[in-house]
Amino acid sequence: MTEPVIGVLGASGAVGRAAVRELRALGHTGLRLGGRTASALCAVAEEDPIGHHETVCADATAPDGLRAFTEGCDIVLNCAGPTYRLRATVASAALAAGADCVDVAGDDPAAEDLLAAGDPARDGRTVVLSAGALPGLSSLLPRWLAGQGLDGVSALTAHCGGLETCSPTVAHDLMLSLTSGGADGAAYGEALAAVRGGRRVPRALRAAEDTEHHAFPGRVALQPYLSGESERLATVLGLDRLDWYNVHPGPAVRALLNVLPGRLAAGDDPAELADRLFLAADLDLAGREPYYVMDFELSGTASGRPATAGLTLRAASSYRLTAAVGALAVDAVLRAGAPAGVHFARDVLDPGSVVRHLRDRGVADLRPTGAAAGADHVEEGVL
């Protein structure tokens, strides 16, 4: 059987390079590595000298180069950005070439563009969006947790964040998400909002500028933020209450994030603000070890009594988490584990399989508590 050709766009970036390693670990060797710089792509290919990897210079914003890259691929994994500017550009090029596509980001704007152009399911093609850490893993882990020892769930509290470099792509995506990153051109989410009674309630929570949380070292700031993905998660789990906090350990990033909405509203250049953001991240990281944490606590019932189940994930980088989820989504599509059409990763990936992969590959340390601590595949309290 011919090895499928997997195109990895943005292969020399932080996410793309890690995704190539994850795909190799899953047994995929026919990789086409795409990016803007030939020397960087060659360095990625040389990490596995016995693999069958070709390198192609490709820019996601250049239609001719993108067309040349996607032609002949069976599936394209998009690790390039900025996500909210590209929207469905890469997925559309993949579909035009007769290939499936997985995007580590994408979210609502890409889904809207793809469905407006005609459902790919008509041609038997599959697109999986939001196959990353957040969005993506941020829904998969609570769904896994809900099945560990609880009969029913009613409330979720989540804390996600860390201390790591901020790539220009991530910085630009953040700028765009604050103004047009969600459904129907709205912002990606709403600060201070939460779910109450199963519905979004504005200004339900308050930010904490200088506090502590058990899952994070040192002092941190907590910023309540309800995204479209989180709202959909509340609906899927049937939650009455959901509190979601973005956690910011670094003072320089924290100070800049506090003024970003106002500066954007005043007409400041988003590109200049993005540059300031990734420089602030570097300043906060100086002399410290990077880390990323996702902490979840579900409340519900077990055997008819009130109970809780918790899970804390710790990783050296959110970029590797994103790469792992993206690679697993590619693997699922190739193994016919994802139906034709446009989907989000949280709806097509099996949460248990994702947890096992993160554990077995050493991508992250996951520690369950409460009702979840007794899960059958938990060994010595560590996944």
N, C-alpha and C positions, 0 to 999 in steps of 0.2 A: 504494500500500500504506500502511495506517495506521501511523504511528510508534508503536512499543510504549511503554506507560507504565511508566517505571522509578521506583519509589518509593525514595528514599534516606532512611532513618530515621537521625536523628542528623546531619543534613546541615550543621548549623552548628558541629559539633565539629571538632577538628583533623583527624581521619581523614575525616569526612563531607565537609567542605569541599573537601579535596584530591580525594576520590573524584568529586565533582561535576565538577571540572575534567578529571579523567581520562576520565570518560564523555563529556564534550563533545568532547575530543580524539579519541575513538573514533567520533565522528559521531552520538552520541545526543542528541537535543534535547527529547524528551518526558519531562521529569523532574518528579516530584512530590517536593518537599522537605519533610521532616517533622522536627519538633523541638519543644522546649518553649517557645521564645521566638520570637514572631512577628517582632520587629524584626531578630533575628539571621538568621532565614530569609530575610527580604526583602533583607538585605545580600548574601547568597549569590546570590540570584536576580538581583540587579542587576549582578553581575559579567559577565553575558552578556545584555544587553538585547534581543537579537534571538532568544534561545532561548524555547521554549515551556515555561516553568516555572510550576508552581503551588505555593503554600506552604500547608501544613496543620499546625496545631498538634497535636502528637501526643506522647504519653508512652508509652514501651514498657511501663510498669508499670500503665497504665490500660486495661483491656480495651475499653471503649467507644471511646475515642480511637484505639486501635490498630486496631480493627475498621473504623472510618471511614477511617483512613489507607490500609489495605491494599485496601479495596473498590475495584475498578476498575483496580488495577495488574496488569500482566502479569508483573512480577518485582519483588521487594523486595530492596534491598541494605541489610543491617542494619549500621550503624556505631555503634550505641548499646550501652551496657552498664549495669552490670557483667555481663560475659559469664556467669560461673559462677552468678550469681543469676538471670539471665533464662533461661539454658539454651535451651530450644527455643520460648520464648514467641513471639518474632517470627516464626520460621519456621512455627509452627503457625497463627498468625493469617493469614499469607500463603497457606498451603495451604487454609485454610478459605474464603478469598476467591477460590480458583481461580488463585492466582498461584504462580510459582516463587520461590525465595529463595536469596540468597547471603549468608552471614554472614562478616564478616572475622575472626571468632573461632569460637566455637561448640564445637569439639572434641568429645571423647567424651561428656560429659554431654548435650549437645544431640542427638547422634546416637542415644544410648540412648533418650531421650524420644521422638524421632520414630519410631524403629523399633518401640517398644513400642505406639505408637498405631496402627501399621499402615504398611507401606512405601508412601511416596508414589508409587512406580513404578506401583502398581495404577491410579492415576488419571492416569498420564502426566506427573506433576509431578516437578520436580527441585529438590533442595536441595544446595547446595555449602557446606561448612563449612571453617573454618580457612583462609580466603582472605585471609591477611594476610602480615606479615613473618615473625613467629615466634609461632605455627606458620603454615606456608605456604611462603613463600620459602625458609625454612630447610631445606626438603626439596627444593624445585624446583632450587635452585642446585647442590647436590651431585649430583642426578640429571643435570643438564646437564653438569657437570664429568666425570662418569663416562663420557660419550660422546665426550670430547675427547682422542683420542690414546692411550687405554689399552685394551688387549685385555681386561683383567680387573682387578677391584679387590678389595682385601683389608682395607684399613684407612682410616679417616677420622679426622682431628683437626679440630675446629671451635672457633673463638673468636668469640663474638658479644656485642656490647654497645656502649655509647657514652655520650655526655654530652648529655642533652636534658631538657626539661621532662617531668614525670610528671603526667599528668592524673589527676583524682580517679578516673575510671573505671579507668585502668590500675592505680592503686594499690589499689583495691578488688579488682580481679581478682587481683592478686598475693596479697593476703591470703587470698582464697578458694581459689586454686590450691594453696596450701601445705597445705590441709586436705581439700579435696574436689573438686579440679579435674580429676581424671583419670577413667579408666574405673571403673565400678562403685562410684563414691563415694570412691575412693582419692585420695591426693594426685596432683597433675599429674605429678610425677616424683620422683626420689630424688637428694638431694645426695650427692656423692662416688662415685656408682655409675658404671660404665662397661660396655661390651660386651667380653667376652673369650670367644673360642671360639664366637662367635655368640650368646652368652647374657648376660643381665644379671648383673653381679657387684657386690654391695654393697661399699662402701668400697675400691674398687680404686684411687682417685686421692686426692690431697691438695690442699687449697686452698693458694694462694700469696697472702699478704696484701700484699706489696709487691715487685713485680717489673716486668719489661719484656716487651713483645711487639712484634715488628717492624711489625705493622699498626696499632698504637695509639700515639699521642703520649704521652710522659711515663710516669709510674709508674702501674701498675694493679694491681688485685687479680683473681685468677683463681679462680672458684668452679666446681668440677666439678658438673655437674647433668645427669642422664640423664632426659629426658622420655619420655612414651609415644610422641610423634611420632618422636623420635630412634631409639627401639627399632624402630619399624616401618620407618624408613628403613634401618636396618642389615639388616633382613630382606629388604627389597626389593632392596638392592644386593648382598646376599650377603656382608656384611662379617664378617670374623673378629674385628675390633677396632674400637671406636669410642670416642673420647675427646671429650667435649663440655664446653666451658668457657663459662660466662657471665662477661663481662668488666665490671668496675666501676671506672671511672677516678676517680669522685668519692669523697672520704673520708667525707663526711657520709652519703651513701646506703650506702656500704660498711659503716660502723659500725652503721647501723640494720638492715641486712639480716642482719648477724651475730647479732643478738639476736631477730629476728622469730619464728623457730620457738619459742624458749623463752617469749617473751612471749605468744604465742597459746596455747601449752600451759598457761600460768599463768592464762589466762582474761581477758587484757586485751581491751579493746574493739577489734575489727578496724577499725571506722570511725575511731577515734582514731589507731590505728597507720597507717592509710592517709593520714590528714591529715599525720602526721609525715613520711611517705615523700615526698609530693610537695613539701613544704616543704624537705626535705633536698635534693631534686633541684634546686630553685631556688637553694639556697645553693651547691651545687657548681658550678652553671652561671654564677653571677655573674661578669661580666667575661670570660667565655670564649665561644668560638664553639661552638654545638652540632654534634654529628656522631654518626653511627651507622656501625658497621663489622661486616661479616660476612666472616670469613676461613676458608677451607677448604683442606685439603691431603689429597688422596687418594693412597694408595700401591697399586701393583699391578704390572702387567707391560705392556710394549710390545714387540712383535716378539720375545717370549719372554724378554725381559730385565727386571729390576726397574726400575721407573720411577715417577715421581710427577707429579701434575698439581695445580696450585694455582689458587685464585681469591680475590681480595680485592675486596670491594664496599665502597665508601665513599659515604655519602649524608649530606645535611644533616639528615635526619629519618627515623626509622623509621615515623612516621605517614604520610609520603608513600609509602613503600614499601608499606605496608599498603593504602593507597588504590589504588595502581596494580594490585596483585594482585586486589583486590576488583572493580575495574572490568573487568579482563580476564576474570574469572570470569563476570560479568554478560554481557559480550559473547559469551563462549563458549556460555552457555546460550541466549541469544537467537538465535545462529547455528546452533543444534542441534549444537553441538560438545561437549555434555555429556549423557550418557544420563539417562533418568529414574531416580529413586531418590535415596538419600542418599549423598553422596560427600564426600571431602575434596579440596580444591583441588589438592593434589600429584598426585592420581590422574586429574584431568580436564584440567588445563592442560598445554600443551606447553611444556617447559622452554625450548626454543630461542626460541619466540615471546615468552615472558616476558623473556628476556635481551635480545632485540632491542627490545622496547618500552621497557625501562628505559634502554637506550642511546639510542634515537632520541628519546625524550622528555626526555632529560637528567635523569632521575630519580636516577640513580646513576652513579658511575664504577666500572667493573669491570675489573680487571687480572688476566689469566690468566698463569700461570707454568708452567714445566716442559713436560710433554707438551701441555698445553692451549694454550700460547702459539702453536702453529702452526695453530689452528683457522681454517678458510677465511674465516669472517666477522669475524676479528679484524683491525683496522686499527691499525697502529702500537702494538700492545700494549694498546690501550684499547678496551673495548666500550662 
